């Protein structure tokens, strides 16, 4: 199958926690300069517009994104030890300004299209606020 992504994704090492809608826990599975893959316990409807906020150290990146797909990604356990369904949601950024692209590349050691990249140990907080459908 041919690769459809515009930018190479970097798989994150460790457990990069995130927040969706400021209350729904999520984990960043991979990220690129064109999108992000999240693992969460609730589905995000495809074609939903979202405002992403990625915070790292003393920097903050704000992006607009669209949920492209959301599928069942497997099963896990909640804090009570109960079996739960985990969803994988792929979000694509609407547009990304060059300074924002550079910040993402710095935060996550994202590859330049001509270079290779490595994983980052950066602590990240991500908030997704759904907007209108597109």
TIRO-2110 file (N, C-alpha, C; in Angstrom, 1 decimal):
// TIRO-2110
0.8, -1.2, 0.0, N, 1, A
0.0, 0.0, 0.0, CA, 1, A
0.9, 1.2, 0.0, C, 1, A
0.6, 2.2, -0.8, N, 2, A
1.4, 3.4, -1.0, CA, 2, A
1.1, 4.3, 0.3, C, 2, A
2.2, 5.0, 0.7, N, 3, A
2.1, 5.9, 1.8, CA, 3, A
1.4, 7.2, 1.4, C, 3, A
0.3, 7.6, 2.2, N, 4, A
-0.5, 8.7, 1.8, CA, 4, A
-0.1, 10.0, 2.6, C, 4, A
0.7, 9.8, 3.6, N, 5, A
1.1, 10.9, 4.5, CA, 5, A
2.0, 11.9, 3.8, C, 5, A
1.7, 13.2, 4.1, N, 6, A
2.6, 14.3, 3.6, CA, 6, A
3.9, 14.4, 4.3, C, 6, A
3.9, 14.0, 5.6, N, 7, A
5.1, 14.1, 6.4, CA, 7, A
5.4, 12.9, 7.2, C, 7, A
6.6, 12.5, 7.4, N, 8, A
7.0, 11.3, 8.1, CA, 8, A
6.6, 11.5, 9.6, C, 8, A
5.9, 10.4, 10.1, N, 9, A
5.5, 10.4, 11.5, CA, 9, A
6.7, 9.9, 12.4, C, 9, A
6.8, 10.5, 13.6, N, 10, A
7.7, 10.0, 14.6, CA, 10, A
7.0, 9.3, 15.7, C, 10, A
7.3, 8.1, 15.9, N, 11, A
6.7, 7.3, 17.0, CA, 11, A
7.3, 7.8, 18.3, C, 11, A
6.5, 8.1, 19.3, N, 12, A
7.0, 8.6, 20.5, CA, 12, A
7.3, 7.5, 21.5, C, 12, A
8.4, 7.6, 22.2, N, 13, A
8.8, 6.6, 23.2, CA, 13, A
8.1, 7.0, 24.5, C, 13, A
7.9, 6.0, 25.3, N, 14, A
7.3, 6.2, 26.6, CA, 14, A
5.8, 6.5, 26.5, C, 14, A
5.3, 7.0, 27.6, N, 15, A
3.9, 7.3, 27.7, CA, 15, A
3.6, 8.8, 27.7, C, 15, A
3.4, 9.3, 26.5, N, 16, A
3.2, 10.7, 26.3, CA, 16, A
1.7, 11.0, 26.6, C, 16, A
1.4, 11.6, 27.7, N, 17, A
0.0, 11.8, 28.1, CA, 17, A
-0.5, 13.1, 27.4, C, 17, A
-1.8, 13.1, 27.2, N, 18, A
-2.5, 14.2, 26.6, CA, 18, A
-3.9, 14.4, 27.2, C, 18, A
-4.5, 15.5, 26.9, N, 19, A
-5.9, 15.7, 27.3, CA, 19, A
-6.7, 16.1, 26.1, C, 19, A
-7.8, 15.5, 26.0, N, 20, A
-8.8, 15.9, 24.9, CA, 20, A
-10.0, 16.6, 25.5, C, 20, A
-10.4, 17.7, 25.0, N, 21, A
-11.4, 18.5, 25.6, CA, 21, A
-11.2, 18.9, 27.0, C, 21, A
-9.9, 18.9, 27.4, N, 22, A
-9.5, 19.3, 28.7, CA, 22, A
-9.9, 18.4, 29.8, C, 22, A
-10.6, 17.3, 29.5, N, 23, A
-11.0, 16.4, 30.6, CA, 23, A
-10.8, 14.9, 30.1, C, 23, A
-10.7, 14.6, 28.9, N, 24, A
-10.6, 13.2, 28.4, CA, 24, A
-9.1, 12.8, 28.2, C, 24, A
-8.6, 11.9, 29.0, N, 25, A
-7.2, 11.5, 28.9, CA, 25, A
-6.9, 10.9, 27.5, C, 25, A
-5.8, 11.1, 27.0, N, 26, A
-5.4, 10.5, 25.7, CA, 26, A
-3.8, 10.4, 25.8, C, 26, A
-3.4, 9.6, 24.8, N, 27, A
-1.9, 9.4, 24.7, CA, 27, A
-1.5, 9.7, 23.2, C, 27, A
-0.4, 10.4, 23.1, N, 28, A
0.1, 10.7, 21.7, CA, 28, A
0.9, 9.4, 21.3, C, 28, A
0.4, 8.8, 20.2, N, 29, A
1.1, 7.6, 19.6, CA, 29, A
2.2, 8.0, 18.7, C, 29, A
1.9, 9.0, 17.8, N, 30, A
2.9, 9.5, 16.9, CA, 30, A
2.5, 10.9, 16.4, C, 30, A
3.4, 11.6, 15.9, N, 31, A
3.2, 13.0, 15.5, CA, 31, A
4.1, 13.3, 14.4, C, 31, A
3.6, 14.3, 13.5, N, 32, A
4.4, 14.8, 12.4, CA, 32, A
4.1, 16.3, 12.3, C, 32, A
4.7, 16.9, 11.3, N, 33, A
4.4, 18.3, 11.0, CA, 33, A
3.1, 18.4, 10.2, C, 33, A
2.4, 17.3, 10.0, N, 34, A
1.1, 17.4, 9.3, CA, 34, A
-0.1, 16.8, 10.1, C, 34, A
0.2, 16.1, 11.2, N, 35, A
-0.9, 15.5, 11.9, CA, 35, A
-0.4, 14.7, 13.2, C, 35, A
-1.3, 14.2, 13.9, N, 36, A
-1.0, 13.5, 15.1, CA, 36, A
-2.0, 12.3, 15.3, C, 36, A
-1.5, 11.2, 15.9, N, 37, A
-2.3, 10.0, 16.2, CA, 37, A
-2.5, 9.9, 17.7, C, 37, A
-3.7, 9.9, 18.1, N, 38, A
-4.0, 9.8, 19.6, CA, 38, A
-4.6, 8.5, 19.9, C, 38, A
-4.4, 8.0, 21.1, N, 39, A
-5.1, 6.9, 21.7, CA, 39, A
-5.9, 7.4, 22.8, C, 39, A
-7.2, 7.2, 22.8, N, 40, A
-8.1, 7.7, 23.9, CA, 40, A
-9.3, 6.7, 24.1, C, 40, A
-10.0, 7.0, 25.2, N, 41, A
-11.0, 6.0, 25.6, CA, 41, A
-12.4, 6.4, 25.1, C, 41, A
-12.5, 7.5, 24.4, N, 42, A
-13.8, 7.9, 23.7, CA, 42, A
-13.5, 8.2, 22.3, C, 42, A
-14.4, 7.9, 21.4, N, 43, A
-14.2, 8.2, 20.0, CA, 43, A
-14.4, 9.7, 19.7, C, 43, A
-13.7, 10.1, 18.7, N, 44, A
-13.8, 11.5, 18.1, CA, 44, A
-14.5, 11.3, 16.8, C, 44, A
-15.6, 12.0, 16.5, N, 45, A
-16.3, 11.9, 15.2, CA, 45, A
-15.4, 12.4, 14.1, C, 45, A
-15.2, 11.6, 13.0, N, 46, A
-14.5, 12.1, 11.8, CA, 46, A
-15.1, 13.4, 11.3, C, 46, A
-14.3, 14.2, 10.7, N, 47, A
-14.7, 15.5, 10.1, CA, 47, A
-15.0, 16.6, 11.1, C, 47, A
-14.7, 16.3, 12.4, N, 48, A
-14.8, 17.3, 13.4, CA, 48, A
-13.6, 18.2, 13.4, C, 48, A
-13.8, 19.5, 13.4, N, 49, A
-12.8, 20.5, 13.6, CA, 49, A
-12.3, 20.6, 15.0, C, 49, A
-11.0, 20.7, 15.3, N, 50, A
-10.5, 20.7, 16.6, CA, 50, A
-9.5, 21.8, 16.7, C, 50, A
-9.4, 22.4, 17.9, N, 51, A
-8.3, 23.3, 18.2, CA, 51, A
-7.3, 22.5, 19.1, C, 51, A
-6.1, 22.4, 18.7, N, 52, A
-5.1, 21.7, 19.4, CA, 52, A
-4.2, 22.6, 20.1, C, 52, A
-3.8, 22.3, 21.3, N, 53, A
-2.9, 23.1, 22.1, CA, 53, A
-1.8, 22.1, 22.7, C, 53, A
-0.6, 22.3, 22.2, N, 54, A
0.5, 21.4, 22.6, CA, 54, A
1.5, 22.3, 23.4, C, 54, A
1.7, 22.0, 24.7, N, 55, A
2.5, 22.7, 25.6, CA, 55, A
3.8, 21.9, 25.9, C, 55, A
4.9, 22.6, 25.9, N, 56, A
6.2, 21.9, 26.2, CA, 56, A
7.1, 23.0, 26.8, C, 56, A
7.7, 22.7, 27.9, N, 57, A
8.6, 23.6, 28.6, CA, 57, A
7.9, 25.0, 28.7, C, 57, A
8.4, 26.0, 28.1, N, 58, A
7.8, 27.3, 28.2, CA, 58, A
7.2, 27.8, 26.9, C, 58, A
7.1, 26.8, 26.0, N, 59, A
6.5, 27.1, 24.6, CA, 59, A
5.1, 26.5, 24.5, C, 59, A
4.3, 27.1, 23.6, N, 60, A
3.0, 26.5, 23.4, CA, 60, A
2.7, 26.6, 21.9, C, 60, A
2.2, 25.5, 21.3, N, 61, A
1.8, 25.5, 19.9, CA, 61, A
0.3, 25.4, 19.8, C, 61, A
-0.3, 26.2, 19.1, N, 62, A
-1.8, 26.2, 18.8, CA, 62, A
-2.0, 25.9, 17.4, C, 62, A
-2.8, 24.8, 17.1, N, 63, A
-3.1, 24.4, 15.8, CA, 63, A
-4.6, 24.1, 15.6, C, 63, A
-5.0, 24.2, 14.4, N, 64, A
-6.4, 23.8, 14.0, CA, 64, A
-6.2, 22.5, 13.3, C, 64, A
-7.1, 21.5, 13.6, N, 65, A
-7.0, 20.2, 13.0, CA, 65, A
-8.4, 19.7, 12.7, C, 65, A
-8.4, 18.6, 11.9, N, 66, A
-9.6, 17.9, 11.5, CA, 66, A
-9.4, 16.5, 11.9, C, 66, A
-10.4, 15.8, 12.5, N, 67, A
-10.4, 14.4, 12.8, CA, 67, A
-10.6, 13.7, 11.4, C, 67, A
-9.6, 13.0, 11.0, N, 68, A
-9.7, 12.3, 9.7, CA, 68, A
-10.3, 10.9, 9.8, C, 68, A
-9.9, 10.2, 10.9, N, 69, A
-10.4, 8.9, 11.2, CA, 69, A
-10.3, 8.6, 12.6, C, 69, A
-11.2, 7.7, 13.1, N, 70, A
-11.2, 7.2, 14.5, CA, 70, A
-11.7, 5.8, 14.4, C, 70, A
-10.8, 4.9, 14.9, N, 71, A
-11.1, 3.5, 14.8, CA, 71, A
-10.8, 2.8, 16.2, C, 71, A
-11.4, 1.7, 16.4, N, 72, A
-11.1, 0.9, 17.6, CA, 72, A
-9.6, 0.5, 17.5, C, 72, A
-8.8, 0.8, 18.5, N, 73, A
-7.4, 0.5, 18.4, CA, 73, A
-7.0, -0.7, 19.3, C, 73, A
-7.9, -1.2, 20.1, N, 74, A
-7.6, -2.3, 21.0, CA, 74, A
-8.4, -2.2, 22.3, C, 74, A
-7.9, -2.9, 23.3, N, 75, A
-8.5, -2.9, 24.6, CA, 75, A
-7.4, -2.6, 25.6, C, 75, A
-7.9, -2.0, 26.7, N, 76, A
-7.0, -1.7, 27.8, CA, 76, A
-7.8, -1.8, 29.1, C, 76, A
-7.2, -1.3, 30.2, N, 77, A
-7.9, -1.3, 31.5, CA, 77, A
-7.9, 0.1, 32.0, C, 77, A
-9.0, 0.5, 32.7, N, 78, A
-9.1, 1.8, 33.3, CA, 78, A
-8.5, 1.8, 34.7, C, 78, A
-8.5, 2.9, 35.4, N, 79, A
-7.9, 2.9, 36.7, CA, 79, A
-8.5, 2.0, 37.7, C, 79, A
-9.8, 1.5, 37.4, N, 80, A
-10.4, 0.5, 38.3, CA, 80, A
-10.1, -0.9, 37.9, C, 80, A
-9.3, -1.1, 36.9, N, 81, A
-8.9, -2.4, 36.4, CA, 81, A
-10.0, -3.0, 35.5, C, 81, A
-11.0, -2.3, 35.1, N, 82, A
-12.0, -2.8, 34.2, CA, 82, A
-11.5, -2.7, 32.7, C, 82, A
-12.0, -3.7, 31.9, N, 83, A
-11.6, -3.7, 30.5, CA, 83, A
-12.4, -2.6, 29.8, C, 83, A
-11.6, -1.8, 28.9, N, 84, A
-12.2, -0.8, 28.2, CA, 84, A
-11.8, -0.8, 26.7, C, 84, A
-12.5, -0.2, 25.8, N, 85, A
-12.1, 0.0, 24.4, CA, 85, A
-11.2, 1.2, 24.3, C, 85, A
-10.2, 1.1, 23.5, N, 86, A
-9.3, 2.2, 23.2, CA, 86, A
-9.5, 2.6, 21.7, C, 86, A
-9.5, 3.9, 21.5, N, 87, A
-9.7, 4.3, 20.1, CA, 87, A
-8.4, 5.0, 19.6, C, 87, A
-8.2, 4.9, 18.3, N, 88, A
-7.1, 5.6, 17.7, CA, 88, A
-7.6, 6.6, 16.8, C, 88, A
-7.4, 7.9, 17.0, N, 89, A
-7.9, 9.0, 16.2, CA, 89, A
-6.7, 9.7, 15.5, C, 89, A
-6.9, 9.8, 14.2, N, 90, A
-5.9, 10.5, 13.4, CA, 90, A
-6.4, 11.9, 13.1, C, 90, A
-5.6, 12.9, 13.4, N, 91, A
-6.0, 14.3, 13.2, CA, 91, A
-5.0, 14.9, 12.2, C, 91, A
-5.5, 15.6, 11.3, N, 92, A
-4.6, 16.4, 10.3, CA, 92, A
-4.7, 17.8, 10.6, C, 92, A
-3.6, 18.5, 10.6, N, 93, A
-3.6, 20.0, 10.9, CA, 93, A
-4.2, 20.6, 9.6, C, 93, A
-5.0, 21.7, 9.8, N, 94, A
-5.6, 22.4, 8.7, CA, 94, A
-4.4, 23.1, 7.9, C, 94, A
-3.7, 24.0, 8.6, N, 95, A
-2.6, 24.7, 8.1, CA, 95, A
-1.6, 24.9, 9.2, C, 95, A
-0.4, 25.0, 8.8, N, 96, A
0.7, 25.1, 9.8, CA, 96, A
1.7, 26.2, 9.3, C, 96, A
1.9, 27.2, 10.1, N, 97, A
2.8, 28.3, 9.7, CA, 97, A
4.2, 27.8, 9.9, C, 97, A
5.2, 28.3, 9.1, N, 98, A
6.6, 27.9, 9.3, CA, 98, A
7.1, 28.0, 10.7, C, 98, A
6.8, 29.0, 11.5, N, 99, A
7.4, 29.1, 12.9, CA, 99, A
6.8, 27.9, 13.7, C, 99, A
5.5, 27.6, 13.5, N, 100, A
4.8, 26.5, 14.3, CA, 100, A
5.5, 25.2, 13.9, C, 100, A
5.7, 25.0, 12.6, N, 101, A
6.3, 23.8, 12.1, CA, 101, A
7.7, 23.6, 12.7, C, 101, A
8.5, 24.7, 12.9, N, 102, A
9.8, 24.6, 13.5, CA, 102, A
9.7, 24.2, 14.9, C, 102, A
8.7, 24.8, 15.7, N, 103, A
8.5, 24.5, 17.1, CA, 103, A
8.2, 23.0, 17.2, C, 103, A
7.3, 22.4, 16.4, N, 104, A
7.0, 21.0, 16.5, CA, 104, A
8.3, 20.2, 16.2, C, 104, A
9.1, 20.6, 15.2, N, 105, A
10.3, 19.9, 14.9, CA, 105, A
11.2, 19.9, 16.1, C, 105, A
11.3, 21.0, 16.8, N, 106, A
12.2, 21.1, 18.0, CA, 106, A
11.6, 20.2, 19.1, C, 106, A
10.3, 20.3, 19.4, N, 107, A
9.7, 19.6, 20.5, CA, 107, A
9.9, 18.1, 20.4, C, 107, A
9.7, 17.6, 19.2, N, 108, A
9.6, 16.2, 19.0, CA, 108, A
10.7, 15.6, 18.1, C, 108, A
11.7, 16.4, 17.8, N, 109, A
12.8, 16.0, 16.9, CA, 109, A
12.2, 15.4, 15.7, C, 109, A
11.2, 16.1, 15.1, N, 110, A
10.6, 15.7, 13.9, CA, 110, A
11.6, 15.8, 12.7, C, 110, A
11.6, 14.9, 11.8, N, 111, A
12.5, 15.0, 10.7, CA, 111, A
12.1, 16.1, 9.7, C, 111, A
13.1, 16.7, 9.1, N, 112, A
12.9, 17.5, 8.0, CA, 112, A
12.7, 16.5, 6.8, C, 112, A
11.9, 16.9, 5.8, N, 113, A
11.7, 16.0, 4.7, CA, 113, A
13.0, 15.3, 4.1, C, 113, A
14.1, 16.0, 4.3, N, 114, A
15.4, 15.5, 3.8, CA, 114, A
16.2, 14.7, 4.8, C, 114, A
15.8, 14.8, 6.1, N, 115, A
16.6, 14.2, 7.1, CA, 115, A
15.9, 13.0, 7.8, C, 115, A
16.6, 12.3, 8.7, N, 116, A
15.9, 11.3, 9.5, CA, 116, A
15.7, 12.0, 10.9, C, 116, A
14.9, 11.4, 11.8, N, 117, A
14.6, 12.0, 13.1, CA, 117, A
14.7, 10.9, 14.2, C, 117, A
14.6, 11.4, 15.4, N, 118, A
14.7, 10.5, 16.5, CA, 118, A
13.5, 10.8, 17.5, C, 118, A
13.2, 9.9, 18.4, N, 119, A
12.2, 10.1, 19.4, CA, 119, A
12.6, 11.2, 20.4, C, 119, A
11.7, 11.8, 21.1, N, 120, A
11.9, 12.8, 22.0, CA, 120, A
11.4, 12.4, 23.4, C, 120, A
12.0, 12.8, 24.5, N, 121, A
11.5, 12.6, 25.8, CA, 121, A
10.7, 13.8, 26.4, C, 121, A
10.2, 14.6, 25.5, N, 122, A
9.5, 15.8, 26.0, CA, 122, A
8.2, 15.5, 26.6, C, 122, A
7.9, 16.2, 27.7, N, 123, A
6.6, 16.1, 28.4, CA, 123, A
5.6, 17.0, 27.6, C, 123, A
4.4, 16.4, 27.3, N, 124, A
3.5, 17.2, 26.4, CA, 124, A
2.1, 17.2, 27.0, C, 124, A
1.4, 18.3, 27.0, N, 125, A
0.0, 18.4, 27.3, CA, 125, A
-0.7, 18.8, 26.1, C, 125, A
-1.7, 18.1, 25.7, N, 126, A
-2.5, 18.4, 24.5, CA, 126, A
-3.9, 18.5, 24.9, C, 126, A
-4.6, 19.6, 24.4, N, 127, A
-6.0, 19.8, 24.6, CA, 127, A
-6.7, 19.9, 23.3, C, 127, A
-7.7, 19.1, 23.1, N, 128, A
-8.5, 19.2, 21.8, CA, 128, A
-9.9, 19.6, 22.2, C, 128, A
-10.3, 20.7, 21.5, N, 129, A
-11.6, 21.2, 21.7, CA, 129, A
-12.4, 21.1, 20.4, C, 129, A
-13.3, 20.2, 20.3, N, 130, A
-14.1, 20.0, 19.1, CA, 130, A
-14.8, 21.3, 18.7, C, 130, A
-14.8, 21.5, 17.4, N, 131, A
-15.6, 22.6, 16.8, CA, 131, A
-16.6, 22.1, 15.9, C, 131, A
-16.9, 22.9, 14.8, N, 132, A
-17.9, 22.5, 13.9, CA, 132, A
-17.4, 21.3, 13.0, C, 132, A
-18.4, 20.6, 12.4, N, 133, A
-18.1, 19.6, 11.4, CA, 133, A
-17.7, 20.2, 10.1, C, 133, A
-16.7, 19.5, 9.4, N, 134, A
-16.3, 19.9, 8.1, CA, 134, A
-16.5, 18.8, 7.1, C, 134, A
END
